[in-house]
Amino acid sequence: MTFASMWRRCSAFLLDYLIISAYLILLVIVGIRLGLGPLKTIFQAMFADPNVSEVSAFLLLVLPVLLYFALSEHSSWQATWGKRKMGLRVTNASGIRLSLPRSLVRSLLKLVPWELTHACLWRIPGWPVAPTTPSLIVTTGLVLVWVLVGANLVSMLVGKKHRTLYDWIVGTYVVVVPRHDRLFASEKRQVEMR
């Protein structure tokens, strides 16, 4: 197995973030429409306090993104759209496709910093309209976010297999798909389309 470099993995994530960004834009448009329309009361209730806001954000934003990663990396592709474009695949130690539970745990651990950010931001008084100075616990949580992100980046840099902390915990690897496998898969798809 050839292990994916940090730069190749980050490039794949940036490509995936294009899809996530399109989804975010769609959520904003729908949110604006709901906030101004007849469902305004329901929309306001969804973001009435920090706990309800966090649950709403998790269900509307984080869960769909988590499922995108988990289901894509569990699929026969073993990769998200961004990873496929970069010629990468997520495997276990034997090079085999991840089980759905393992893929879900990997994606959940990957998104911990993102969810922790949401949990902290919703607890800043006045957020998002007129934020005030956050409490010590919120500031500590936001610092922890950067510690986790930095630890994942450092772990990819120092190890020969370029694994993140969540890869270590779950026992997964991101590998480069051999060129002939990519060509074969492309030809197979073309035949299936005919």
C-alpha positions as CSV (number, residue, x, y, z in Angstrom):
1,M,0.0,0.0,0.0
2,T,1.1,3.5,-0.8
3,F,0.0,5.8,2.0
4,A,-1.5,9.2,1.0
5,S,0.6,12.3,1.8
6,M,-0.8,15.0,4.1
7,W,-1.0,17.4,1.1
8,R,-3.0,14.9,-1.0
9,R,-5.3,14.2,1.9
10,C,-5.8,18.0,2.6
11,S,-6.5,18.5,-1.1
12,A,-9.1,15.8,-1.1
13,F,-10.7,17.4,2.0
14,L,-10.8,20.8,0.2
15,L,-12.6,19.3,-2.7
16,D,-15.1,17.7,-0.4
17,Y,-15.5,21.0,1.3
18,L,-16.8,22.4,-2.0
19,I,-19.8,20.0,-1.6
20,I,-20.1,20.9,2.1
21,S,-20.0,24.6,1.2
22,A,-22.8,24.1,-1.4
23,Y,-24.9,22.4,1.3
24,L,-24.1,25.2,3.7
25,I,-25.2,27.8,1.2
26,L,-28.5,25.8,0.7
27,L,-29.0,25.7,4.4
28,V,-28.5,29.5,4.7
29,I,-31.0,30.2,1.8
30,V,-33.6,27.9,3.4
31,G,-32.9,29.4,6.8
32,I,-33.5,32.9,5.5
33,R,-36.7,31.9,3.8
34,L,-37.9,30.1,7.0
35,G,-36.9,33.1,9.1
36,L,-38.9,35.5,7.0
37,G,-41.8,33.2,6.1
38,P,-44.8,31.7,7.8
39,L,-42.6,29.2,9.7
40,K,-40.7,32.0,11.4
41,T,-41.8,30.9,14.9
42,I,-40.7,27.3,14.4
43,F,-37.3,28.6,13.0
44,Q,-36.8,30.9,15.9
45,A,-37.6,28.1,18.4
46,M,-34.9,25.9,16.7
47,F,-32.3,28.5,17.8
48,A,-33.9,29.8,21.0
49,D,-31.2,28.8,23.4
50,P,-27.7,27.3,23.2
51,N,-28.7,23.7,23.8
52,V,-31.6,23.7,21.3
53,S,-29.3,25.6,18.8
54,E,-26.6,23.0,19.1
55,V,-29.0,20.1,18.6
56,S,-30.6,21.9,15.6
57,A,-27.2,22.7,14.1
58,F,-26.1,19.0,14.7
59,L,-29.2,17.6,13.0
60,L,-29.2,20.1,10.1
61,L,-25.5,20.4,9.4
62,V,-23.1,18.0,11.2
63,L,-25.2,14.8,10.8
64,P,-25.6,15.1,7.0
65,V,-21.9,15.8,6.6
66,L,-21.0,12.9,8.9
67,L,-23.2,10.6,6.9
68,Y,-21.6,11.9,3.6
69,F,-18.2,10.9,4.9
70,A,-19.2,7.7,6.6
71,L,-21.4,6.3,3.8
72,S,-19.0,7.4,1.0
73,E,-16.0,5.8,2.8
74,H,-18.0,2.6,3.5
75,S,-19.2,2.3,-0.1
76,S,-17.5,0.2,-2.8
77,W,-15.6,3.4,-3.7
78,Q,-14.1,3.5,-0.2
79,A,-13.8,7.3,-0.7
80,T,-15.7,10.6,-0.8
81,W,-15.9,12.5,-4.0
82,G,-12.8,14.5,-3.1
83,K,-10.8,11.4,-2.2
84,R,-11.8,9.8,-5.5
85,K,-10.7,12.9,-7.5
86,M,-7.3,12.7,-5.7
87,G,-7.0,8.9,-6.3
88,L,-7.4,8.0,-2.6
89,R,-9.2,5.2,-0.7
90,V,-9.9,4.6,3.0
91,T,-9.1,1.0,4.2
92,N,-8.5,-1.1,7.2
93,A,-5.0,-2.6,8.0
94,S,-5.7,-5.4,5.4
95,G,-6.6,-2.9,2.6
96,I,-10.3,-4.0,2.9
97,R,-13.3,-1.7,2.8
98,L,-14.4,-0.3,6.2
99,S,-17.5,-1.7,7.9
100,L,-20.3,0.8,8.3
101,P,-19.8,1.0,12.1
102,R,-16.1,1.7,11.7
103,S,-16.7,4.2,9.0
104,L,-19.3,6.0,11.2
105,V,-16.9,6.1,14.2
106,R,-14.1,7.4,12.0
107,S,-16.3,10.2,10.6
108,L,-17.6,11.0,14.1
109,L,-14.1,11.4,15.5
110,K,-13.0,13.4,12.4
111,L,-15.8,15.9,13.1
112,V,-15.2,16.2,16.8
113,P,-13.3,19.6,16.4
114,W,-16.1,20.9,14.2
115,E,-18.9,19.9,16.6
116,L,-16.9,21.2,19.6
117,T,-16.6,24.6,17.8
118,H,-20.4,24.7,17.4
119,A,-20.9,23.8,21.0
120,C,-18.6,26.6,22.1
121,L,-19.9,29.2,19.7
122,W,-23.5,28.7,20.8
123,R,-22.4,29.3,24.4
124,I,-20.9,32.8,23.7
125,P,-23.4,35.3,25.0
126,G,-25.0,37.2,22.1
127,W,-23.7,34.8,19.5
128,P,-24.0,35.3,16.5
129,V,-25.4,38.8,16.3
130,A,-23.6,40.6,19.1
131,P,-21.1,38.3,20.7
132,T,-19.5,39.3,24.0
133,T,-16.4,37.9,25.8
134,P,-16.7,34.1,26.1
135,S,-16.4,32.4,29.5
136,L,-13.2,30.5,30.4
137,I,-14.8,27.1,29.7
138,V,-15.8,28.3,26.2
139,T,-12.4,29.8,25.5
140,T,-10.8,26.5,26.7
141,G,-13.1,24.5,24.4
142,L,-12.1,26.7,21.4
143,V,-8.4,26.3,22.3
144,L,-9.0,22.5,22.5
145,V,-10.4,22.6,18.9
146,W,-7.1,24.0,17.6
147,V,-5.1,21.5,19.7
148,L,-7.1,18.6,18.1
149,V,-6.7,20.1,14.6
150,G,-3.0,20.6,15.2
151,A,-2.5,17.1,16.6
152,N,-4.2,15.6,13.6
153,L,-1.9,17.6,11.2
154,V,1.2,16.8,13.2
155,S,0.4,13.1,13.3
156,M,0.0,13.1,9.5
157,L,3.4,14.8,9.2
158,V,5.5,12.7,11.5
159,G,4.3,9.2,10.7
160,K,5.4,7.4,7.6
161,K,1.8,6.3,7.0
162,H,0.4,9.8,7.4
163,R,-2.4,8.8,9.8
164,T,-4.5,11.2,11.8
165,L,-5.4,10.6,15.4
166,Y,-8.8,9.3,14.4
167,D,-7.1,6.9,11.9
168,W,-5.0,5.6,14.8
169,I,-7.9,5.2,17.1
170,V,-10.1,3.4,14.5
171,G,-7.4,1.5,12.8
172,T,-7.8,3.0,9.3
173,Y,-5.5,4.1,6.5
174,V,-5.8,6.5,3.6
175,V,-4.0,5.0,0.6
176,V,-3.3,5.9,-2.9
177,V,-5.3,3.9,-5.4
178,P,-2.9,2.3,-8.0
179,R,-3.3,4.0,-11.4
180,H,-4.3,0.7,-13.1
181,D,-7.1,0.2,-10.5
182,R,-8.4,3.7,-11.3
183,L,-8.3,3.1,-15.0
184,F,-10.0,-0.3,-14.6
185,A,-12.8,1.2,-12.4
186,S,-13.3,4.0,-15.0
187,E,-13.5,1.5,-17.9
188,K,-15.9,-0.6,-15.9
189,R,-18.2,2.3,-15.2
190,Q,-18.2,3.2,-18.9
191,V,-19.2,-0.3,-19.9
192,E,-22.0,-0.3,-17.2
193,M,-23.4,3.0,-18.6
194,R,-23.8,1.5,-22.1
